[in-house]
Amino acid sequence: MNVEFFVISLLNGVSYGLLLFMLSSGLTLIFSMMGVLNFAHTSFYMVGAYLAYTLSGIVGFWPALVLAPLLVGVMGAAFERYSLRRVHKFGHVPELLVTFGLSYLILEVVQLVWGRSTVPYGLPEQLQGPLFTIYGTQFPKSRSFIMLVALLMLVSVWLLLTRTRIGLVIQAALKHPEMVESLGHNVPRIFMLVFGGGAALAGLAGVIGGNTYVTEPAMAASVGSIIFVVVVVGGMGSLAGAFLASLLIGVVQTFAVAMDQSLATALQAVGVAVTEQTYGYELLKLTISQVAPILPYLFLVLILIFRPKGLLGTRED
C-alpha cells in the first residue's frame, strides 16, 4: 500500500462516510426522539434527489438545494401528523408496518412520475471538475461539497439540540413528555417537527447525493440496508455514534473494494503453499474486494454479539 493509494482511498472513504452520516443522522434523530424506526427513511432520500432534479430544471440547483429538503420535510411532517400518529398508540409493530408500506408507496409514485430509468440529474457547473490534485489523482469538487455540507449539518444539528430553547424542549419531551406538556408545550407538534426535520435531512442528502452518484428508483434500496447498519453499529439513537460508524464503514468499504489481496496470497507470502488441492481453496482465494460488500453486515453481527448497544449507544429498546 503506497501513500497515494492510502490518501486517495481515505479521502473517498471519508466522503462516502459523511454521505452515510447525512442519511443516518435523520433516522437517528427520529429514533432517539420518538422511538420510531422509520423504514421509509431512504425513500425520503430518493424523493429529495428527484425533487431536486425537477426543481433544478426550473429554478436552478442552488435554490433547489434549499427547496427540495423543505418539501421533503413537509411531506415527512404530514405523514407523521396524519398517519404515523394514528398508529403510534398501537405500538412499534404497526409503526414499522406503516413506514414499510410508505416506502413501497413512494417507490411506485416515483416510478409513475419520473419513470423506471435513471434521470439525467447532473452536477451544476460550479461543482464540476477537480478541487485539487494529489499524487497525480484528482479529487472532485462534488465529493468535497458532500463533506462540507455534512460537517455543516452536524454542527447545526448539535447547536440546535444543545444551545437553543427549542432543542432543550425537544430533548425534554423525549424523557418527560407529560411534564413538558404540562408546561404548555405541544408535544405531538414537537414530534411532528422532529419527524419532518429528520425527513428533510434525508432529502438534503438526496439533493447532493443524487447528482454525485445516480438518481434512479433503486437508489433508496441500495443504501437502505447500509443505513440501518450504521445506526445499529453507532448505537440506536446516538448522533455521535452514527457519525463514528458512518466514517468507519465508509473508510473500510472504500479501502476494501480497492484491495486484491486474499488469504491465499497472505499464506504464500509467509511460505505456505496454496494450490487448488488445498482444503478450503475456494474461500482462501477470495479477495478483500470480493468480500467488501458483506463487511458492514459482518461488522453488524459482531457488534450485536459483543456490544448490543452499539459503539456509543445508550438505549436498549
N, C-alpha and C positions, 0 to 999 in steps of 0.2 A: 504494500500500500504506500504510494508516494504522497507527497504533500499536496500536489494538485488534486488528486482524487479525493483526499480527505477534506480539503477546504470546499471544493465544489459540492461534494455529497453532503457536507454539513450544512451549507447554505440552502441547498434544495430541501434537505430534511427539515430544517427549521421553518422554511417557508410552508411546506406541506403540513407540518405540525401546527403552525399558527392558524392555517385554514381549518384544520380539525378543531382547534380550540374555539374559533368563531362559531362553528356549528354546535359544538358540545356545550358551550357556555350557556346558551339559551335553554337547552334541555336540562342542564344542571340547575339553573335558576328556578325553572318551573318545578323541578322535583324537590329542591331544597325548601322552596317557599310553600308549595301546595301539596307535596307528596304524590304528584301525578306523574307517571311515566308515560310521556307523550309519544306514541308510536308514529304519529304523523309529523314529527318534528322535521325530518329531512324532506317531507313533502313541501313544507313552507320554504325550505331552501330552494327547491326546484321552482316553486311559484315565483320566488324572488328573482331568479335568473330569467324566467320567461317574461315577467312583467318588465324587467329592465331592458330586455331585448326589444319589446314593443315600444316602451317609452323612449328608448334611445333613438328610435327612428322618428320620433315626434318632437321631443324637446332636447335631445342630446344626452350623452352618457352622464355628465356631471349632475344635472338636475335629476336624472333617473336614479343616481346613486342615493339620493335622499328620498325621492318619491316612492320608489318600489318597496324599500323596507317599511315605510309608513303604511302603505297599502296592505302589506302582508301583516303588519301589526294590528291593523283594524280588523282584518279577517280573523286573526287569532283571537282577538278580544271578543268579536261577535260569536265565534264558535264557543268560547268559554261561557259567554252570557246566556246563549240560547240553547246550548246542547250539553256541554260538559257539566254545567252547574246543576242541571236537572237530574243527572245520573250520579252526581257526587255522593248523595245520601245513601246510595245502594252499595257503596264500597269500591275497592280498587279494580275488581274484575270488570264490572260494567264500564268503568273509566277506560281501562285498557281496550276493551272491545270497541267503544265508540271512537277512540282515536285510531284504532286499527281500521275501522270502517272508513274514517275520514281520509286516511292515506290512499285507499283504493278509489274513493270518490274523486279526490284531487287528481290522481293519475288519469282517470278516464276523462275528466273535464279538460285537462291539459292536452290530451291526445285529440279530443274533439276540436279544440280551439286552434292549436298550433300544429297538429299532425303528429305522426309517429316517427318522423325522421328528425335528424339534427337540424337545428335552425342556425343561420349564419350570424350568430351574436359575436361580433368581433371586438377587439380591443380598440379604445379610442386612440387617436393619433399620438396623444401625449404619453401613452403607456406602451407604445410600440418600440421595439429595439432594445439594445442592451443598456443597462445603467452603468456598468463598469466591466472591465476585462481583467481577469486574474489568471495567471499561468496560461495565457492564450485562450481561455474559455470565457465566453460572455455570459454575464448574469443578467437576465431580462428585467426590465422595469416593472413588468406586471407582477412578478413574484415579490419584488421589493415593496410594491404597493400593498400586496396582501399582508406582508409583515408589518408595515406601518399602520394599516387600518386595524389589524388585530391587536397591536400593542396599545393604540389609542382607545380601542374599545375596552380592553382590560382595565386600563387606568380609569376610564369614565365610569364603568360599572362599579369598580371598587370605591371611587369617590362618592358615587350616588348612594351606595348602600351604607357607607360608613361615615360620611361627612355631611349628609343632608337630612332634613327633618323627615322627608318622605321615605328615605331609606331606613331610618330608625323605626318609623311606623310600620314599614313592610316587615322588618325583622321581628318587631314586637308582635305583629299579627300572626306570625308563624308560630311563636311559642305560647302566646297568651291571647288568642283571638277574642275570648269573652271580655277580658279586661280592656282590650283596645276598643271593642265595640261599645263598652260602657262609657268610654271617654268621648264618644261621639263620632268615632271614625267608622266609615262604611267598609267593613271587612270584605264582603263579597266584591265590592268595586275594586278594592286593593288587589284581590286575587285576579280579577279580570285584567287589570293593568299589568300585573306580573306575567300572566299568560300571553297577553298581547306583546309585551316587551320581549319575551323570550322568542316569540314567533318573528318579531321584527329583526332580532339579531340573526336568526336563521336566514331571513330574507336578505339581510345585508351580505352575509356570506355567499348567498346565491348570486347577488349582483356582481361581485368581483371574482367569484369562483367560476361563474358561468362562462365568462369570456376568456378567462385564463386557461380553462380546461375545455369541456364540451357541454353545450346545453342540449339535452335530449331527455326524453321521458324516463330513461333508465338511470338518470343521474341521482335520483333520490335513493333508489335501491343500492346503487354502487357504493354509497358512503354510509348508508343506514346502519349496517352491522358494525362498521368500524366505530361509528359514533357511540354506540351503546357499549362497545369495548372500552372506549376512552372514559366514559362516565363511570363504569364499574371499576376499572383499574384505578382511576384517580380517586374514587371514593364517592358514593352516591350523595349528591348534594354539596360537594366541596368544589368551589370555583378554583381554588389554588390547586387542588388535586387534578381537576380537569386540565388545567394549564400544564402541569408537570407531565401528566400522562399523554397529552397531545404531542408535546415536544418529544417525549421518549419514543412513542410509537412512530411518529413521523420520521425521526432520525434513524431508528432501527430499520424501518422498512426501506428507506431510501438507500442506506448502505447495503442492505441485504440484496436488493434487486441488481446491484452492480457487481456482486462478488460471485465468481465462478468456482471457488474452492469447494471441496467436498471432504467427507470423512476419508474417502479413498486416497485423495491427494495428501491429506494430513498424515495418514498412516505410511504412505510411500515416502514422505519426507523424513520420517524417523526410521526408515529402513525396513518397514513391514511390507512384504509383497502382497499386493491385492490383484487378483485375477477374476475372471468371470466364474471360476470354480469356487471362489471364496464364499463361505456361508454369509448370506445377507448382502450379497454384492449389489442387488437392486437398490437397497437402501443406502449402502455405502457410497454409491456413485451419484446420489442426488446432490446437486449443487445448492449452495445457500440461496442463490437467486430463484431456484425452483421451489424451495420451501418458504420463500419470503411471504407469500400471501397468507400462510397459516400461522406465522409468528405472532401476530396480535392475539389470535384466539388461543394459542398455546400460553401466551402471557396471561390471558384472562383466566384460564383454568388454574394456572399456578397461583395467581392472586387469590382466587376464590378458595383454594385449598389452604394456603398458608397465611393469608391476611384478608378475610372476608370483607372487612370494612373498606378495603382499598388502601391506596398509598397514604392519603390524607383525609379519609372519610371519618365521620363520626356517627352517622346514622346506621342503624342495623336493619330497619324495615325497608 
